[in-house]
Amino acid sequence: MNTPSFTALPFFLNADEGERFCLYHEPETGVPPRGAILYVHPFAEELNKSRRMVALQARAYAQAGFGVLQIDLYGCGDSSGELALARWDTWLGDLARAWQWLQARHSGPRYLWGLRLGALLALDFARRARPDGLILWQPALSGRAHLHQFARLQSAARLFASGPAAEQGTEIAGYLTPPALSDAIAELDADALTPRCPVQWLELSPAPHGAAAEYASAAGQGQAALQPASALLIDRWRQGGADVQAYPVDGEAFWTSSEIGLAPELLAATAAAMPREPT
């Protein structure tokens, strides 16, 4: 049996404010090309916690004939700059450069793939990039609510209760975040970003335990289900004309686990829901 060979090319992409670290996964040799995918990473420590899962999925996409580009945004990961100086518009500019890089190398369809806050950023960027499809992993529905989640971890939710952020910036999950960035994130709402391209929505749902599991089994209910807020948003998107395929999957939140976690069910579900070629 032949062992699939994957080539991951690390490089730096030039930008106005230094360089952005990128990792490009070549499509597997001998597999018919199916397009290119730009990955948009999550915020703060979720970026590091999810790297293993993203690498596994990128390889699966490459094996299926997709070229996958990962980029560390300004002030994140191994890219230039400090998060304390980052701006949402700067991140959109980073994605535009990465998108152009893919366009120069692929004549086929191009897709955006985002995780958590990266999914919200991908939705915002899609308005200008017009991708052929979106792959959303556990998308944040509201920027403000997402910031609240981080703030609660450090008992500082009051910082985002109302009004603009403090002039000196705010520490979020151990990262100093400038007011301009946190304010821009807080203003984002997926409800106002109805996509104009096919969407694959994949969401992890922890399996019930104990009495809850027994009740679900007795009621004939499946183990995985969309969060109510996600289901409502998807319904509104569909009413607005969006083509959304939703896949609730059993699994735990690997982006917040104390160790580097894996969600094999998510990988399997994503592989089964490979992006459709544009019609």
C-alpha positions as CSV (number, residue, x, y, z in Angstrom):
1,M,0.0,0.0,0.0
2,N,1.3,3.5,-0.9
3,T,1.6,5.9,1.9
4,P,0.2,9.3,1.0
5,S,3.0,12.0,1.0
6,F,2.1,15.5,2.1
7,T,4.2,18.6,1.5
8,A,3.8,21.5,3.9
9,L,5.7,24.5,2.7
10,P,6.5,27.1,5.4
11,F,7.2,30.7,4.2
12,F,6.7,34.3,5.1
13,L,4.3,36.5,3.1
14,N,5.3,40.2,2.8
15,A,3.0,42.7,4.3
16,D,2.9,46.5,5.0
17,E,3.8,45.8,8.7
18,G,6.4,43.1,8.5
19,E,5.8,39.5,7.4
20,R,3.1,36.9,8.0
21,F,4.0,33.3,8.7
22,C,2.3,30.9,6.3
23,L,2.1,27.1,5.9
24,Y,0.9,25.8,2.5
25,H,-0.2,22.2,2.1
26,E,0.2,21.0,-1.4
27,P,-2.5,18.8,-2.9
28,E,-1.4,15.2,-2.9
29,T,0.5,14.2,-6.1
30,G,-1.7,12.2,-8.5
31,V,-5.0,13.4,-7.1
32,P,-7.2,15.5,-9.4
33,P,-7.1,19.1,-8.2
34,R,-10.3,20.3,-6.6
35,G,-9.5,23.8,-5.5
36,A,-7.8,25.8,-2.7
37,I,-8.8,26.6,0.9
38,L,-7.7,29.5,3.0
39,Y,-7.8,28.7,6.8
40,V,-8.7,31.5,9.3
41,H,-7.5,30.8,12.8
42,P,-9.2,31.5,16.1
43,F,-8.4,34.1,18.7
44,A,-5.7,34.1,21.5
45,E,-4.7,30.8,23.0
46,E,-7.4,29.0,21.0
47,L,-5.0,29.4,18.0
48,N,-2.4,27.2,19.7
49,K,-4.8,24.7,21.2
50,S,-6.3,24.0,17.7
51,R,-3.1,23.7,15.7
52,R,-3.0,19.9,15.9
53,M,-6.6,19.5,14.7
54,V,-6.1,22.0,11.9
55,A,-3.0,20.2,10.7
56,L,-4.8,16.9,10.5
57,Q,-7.7,18.4,8.6
58,A,-5.4,20.3,6.2
59,R,-3.7,17.1,5.4
60,A,-7.0,15.4,4.8
61,Y,-8.0,18.2,2.4
62,A,-4.6,17.9,0.7
63,Q,-5.1,14.2,0.3
64,A,-8.5,14.9,-1.4
65,G,-6.9,17.3,-3.9
66,F,-7.2,20.7,-2.2
67,G,-4.3,23.1,-1.6
68,V,-4.6,24.6,1.9
69,L,-3.0,27.8,3.1
70,Q,-2.7,28.6,6.8
71,I,-1.7,32.2,7.7
72,D,-0.8,33.6,11.1
73,L,-2.5,37.0,11.2
74,Y,-0.7,40.2,12.3
75,G,0.4,39.9,16.0
76,C,-0.5,36.2,16.2
77,G,1.5,33.1,16.1
78,D,4.8,33.4,14.3
79,S,3.9,36.5,12.3
80,S,5.3,40.0,12.8
81,G,3.8,42.5,15.2
82,E,2.2,42.6,18.6
83,L,-1.5,41.8,19.3
84,A,-1.6,45.1,21.2
85,L,-1.2,46.9,17.9
86,A,-3.5,44.7,15.8
87,R,-6.6,45.9,14.0
88,W,-9.5,44.1,12.5
89,D,-8.9,45.8,9.1
90,T,-5.2,44.7,9.3
91,W,-6.4,41.1,9.6
92,L,-8.8,41.5,6.7
93,G,-5.8,42.9,4.7
94,D,-3.7,39.8,5.7
95,L,-6.5,37.5,4.4
96,A,-6.7,39.6,1.1
97,R,-2.9,39.0,0.6
98,A,-3.3,35.3,1.3
99,W,-6.3,35.1,-1.0
100,Q,-4.3,36.7,-3.8
101,W,-1.5,34.3,-3.2
102,L,-3.9,31.3,-3.7
103,Q,-5.4,32.9,-6.7
104,A,-2.0,33.1,-8.4
105,R,-1.5,29.4,-7.9
106,H,-5.0,27.9,-8.4
107,S,-7.4,28.4,-11.2
108,G,-10.1,26.4,-9.6
109,P,-12.6,27.2,-6.9
110,R,-11.5,28.8,-3.6
111,Y,-13.0,28.4,-0.2
112,L,-12.7,30.0,3.2
113,W,-12.4,27.8,6.3
114,G,-12.7,29.4,9.7
115,L,-12.7,28.2,13.3
116,R,-14.4,30.1,16.2
117,L,-13.6,33.8,15.9
118,G,-11.8,32.9,12.6
119,A,-15.2,31.8,11.2
120,L,-16.7,35.2,12.0
121,L,-13.6,36.9,10.4
122,A,-14.1,34.6,7.4
123,L,-17.7,35.6,7.1
124,D,-16.7,39.3,7.2
125,F,-14.0,38.7,4.6
126,A,-16.3,36.7,2.3
127,R,-18.2,39.9,1.6
128,R,-15.3,41.2,-0.4
129,A,-13.6,38.0,-1.5
130,R,-16.7,36.2,-2.8
131,P,-15.5,32.6,-2.2
132,D,-17.0,29.6,-3.8
133,G,-17.9,28.2,-0.4
134,L,-17.4,28.6,3.4
135,I,-16.4,25.9,5.9
136,L,-17.3,27.0,9.4
137,W,-16.0,25.1,12.5
138,Q,-17.8,26.1,15.7
139,P,-18.4,29.6,14.5
140,A,-18.7,32.5,17.0
141,L,-22.2,34.0,16.5
142,S,-21.5,37.3,18.1
143,G,-18.2,39.1,18.6
144,R,-19.4,40.7,21.8
145,A,-20.5,37.3,23.3
146,H,-17.2,35.8,22.2
147,L,-15.3,38.5,24.1
148,H,-17.5,37.8,27.1
149,Q,-16.5,34.2,27.1
150,F,-12.9,35.1,27.4
151,A,-13.6,37.8,29.9
152,R,-15.5,35.4,32.2
153,L,-12.5,33.2,32.3
154,Q,-10.6,36.0,34.0
155,S,-13.7,37.3,35.9
156,A,-13.7,40.6,33.9
157,A,-16.9,40.4,32.0
158,R,-17.8,43.9,33.2
159,L,-15.1,45.3,30.9
160,F,-17.4,44.5,27.9
161,A,-20.8,45.1,29.5
162,S,-21.3,48.4,27.6
163,G,-19.5,51.2,26.0
164,P,-16.0,51.3,24.3
165,A,-13.0,49.5,25.7
166,A,-10.6,51.3,28.0
167,E,-8.0,53.6,26.3
168,Q,-5.0,51.4,27.4
169,G,-6.5,48.2,26.0
170,T,-7.9,45.1,27.7
171,E,-6.2,41.9,28.7
172,I,-8.2,39.0,27.2
173,A,-7.1,35.5,28.1
174,G,-3.6,36.8,28.9
175,Y,-3.3,38.8,25.7
176,L,-3.4,42.6,25.7
177,T,-6.0,43.6,23.1
178,P,-6.2,47.2,21.8
179,P,-9.5,49.1,22.1
180,A,-9.9,49.4,18.4
181,L,-9.7,45.7,17.9
182,S,-11.9,44.7,20.8
183,D,-14.5,47.3,19.7
184,A,-14.5,46.0,16.1
185,I,-14.9,42.4,17.3
186,A,-17.8,43.4,19.6
187,E,-19.7,45.0,16.7
188,L,-19.7,41.9,14.6
189,D,-22.8,39.7,14.5
190,A,-23.1,36.7,12.2
191,D,-26.8,37.5,11.8
192,A,-25.8,40.5,9.7
193,L,-23.3,38.5,7.6
194,T,-25.6,36.2,5.7
195,P,-23.3,34.4,3.2
196,R,-23.9,34.4,-0.5
197,C,-22.1,31.1,-1.1
198,P,-22.7,27.5,0.0
199,V,-21.8,27.0,3.7
200,Q,-20.8,23.8,5.6
201,W,-21.4,24.4,9.3
202,L,-19.8,21.9,11.6
203,E,-20.4,22.1,15.3
204,L,-19.3,19.9,18.2
205,S,-21.9,18.9,20.7
206,P,-20.7,17.1,23.9
207,A,-22.5,13.8,24.2
208,P,-24.9,13.6,27.2
209,H,-23.8,11.6,30.2
210,G,-25.6,9.7,33.0
211,A,-29.3,10.3,33.3
212,A,-29.3,12.8,30.4
213,A,-27.9,10.1,28.1
214,E,-30.5,7.6,29.2
215,Y,-33.3,10.1,28.6
216,A,-32.0,10.9,25.1
217,S,-31.7,7.2,24.3
218,A,-35.2,6.5,25.6
219,A,-36.6,9.4,23.6
220,G,-34.9,8.1,20.4
221,Q,-32.9,11.3,20.1
222,G,-29.5,11.5,18.4
223,Q,-26.5,12.2,20.5
224,A,-25.4,15.4,18.7
225,A,-27.5,18.5,18.1
226,L,-26.9,22.1,17.1
227,Q,-26.9,24.6,19.8
228,P,-30.3,26.4,19.9
229,A,-28.7,29.8,19.0
230,S,-26.9,28.1,16.0
231,A,-30.1,26.5,14.8
232,L,-32.0,29.8,14.9
233,L,-29.2,31.7,13.1
234,I,-29.0,29.0,10.4
235,D,-32.8,29.3,9.9
236,R,-32.6,33.0,9.5
237,W,-29.7,32.6,7.0
238,R,-31.8,30.1,5.0
239,Q,-34.7,32.5,5.0
240,G,-32.4,35.1,3.6
241,G,-31.4,32.8,0.7
242,A,-28.3,31.1,2.2
243,D,-27.4,27.5,1.3
244,V,-26.3,26.0,4.6
245,Q,-25.5,22.3,5.4
246,A,-25.3,21.8,9.1
247,Y,-23.5,18.9,10.7
248,P,-23.7,18.5,14.5
249,V,-21.0,16.2,15.7
250,D,-20.3,14.5,19.0
251,G,-17.1,15.8,20.6
252,E,-15.4,18.0,23.1
253,A,-14.1,21.5,22.6
254,F,-10.5,20.9,21.7
255,W,-9.7,24.6,21.5
256,T,-10.2,25.0,25.2
257,S,-8.8,21.7,26.6
258,S,-5.9,21.8,29.0
259,E,-4.0,19.4,26.8
260,I,-3.8,19.4,23.0
261,G,-7.2,17.8,22.3
262,L,-8.5,15.9,19.3
263,A,-12.0,15.5,17.9
264,P,-11.8,12.6,15.4
265,E,-15.5,12.7,14.8
266,L,-15.2,16.3,13.5
267,L,-12.4,15.2,11.1
268,A,-14.6,12.4,9.8
269,A,-17.6,14.6,9.4
270,T,-15.6,17.3,7.6
271,A,-14.1,14.7,5.3
272,A,-17.6,13.4,4.5
273,A,-18.8,17.0,3.7
274,M,-16.0,18.0,1.4
275,P,-16.7,21.3,-0.4
276,R,-18.9,21.0,-3.4
277,E,-17.7,22.3,-6.7
278,P,-19.5,25.4,-7.9
279,T,-22.3,24.7,-10.4
